[in-house]
Amino acid sequence: MLVQLDHDAATEGTAPAAQPVVAVLGRLSRVAGLPQHLPSGWHMRSVPDLDAVQPGDLVVLSGATVPDVRLARAALPHDTRVIALIDDWAPAELVSGVLTAGADVCVRGGHPGILAGHLVACRRRLAERWSDLDLPAS
């Protein structure tokens, strides 16, 4: 199926950024080692609130709660990937709660390489969404 986008349709969703950004909201101590596990060209930045998230950012809610995820889902564009980072010992109810509230992924704390792997997978799924489009050259 061929899909043609006009200017209005192109603004409805945001294609992934050439150099992905991981925007972290919450406990920075949990992601301190993350940058060295991200692929080359990726960047991590701390954001003070959801208003500072840019289109195309992968949003990590560090120390996520169900209300945090609900708020993020309500405030951010639908195609923004929200990753809930929770404690290793968090109860199963929190895992199911953040996923039900709209997190794309729930990652129990631990090694930053595991979180990086989930971020790469989220980015890949987002990129695959755009790879099927036949966009005209600018």
Buried (B, 14 or more C-beta within 10 A) or exposed (E): EEEEBEEEEEEEBBBBBEEBBBBBBBBEEBBEEBBEBBEEEBEBEEBEEBEEBEBBBBBBBBBBBBEBBBBBBEEBEEBBBBBBBBBEEBEEEBBEBBBEBBBBBBBBBEEBEEBBEBBBEBBEEBEEEEEEEEEEEE
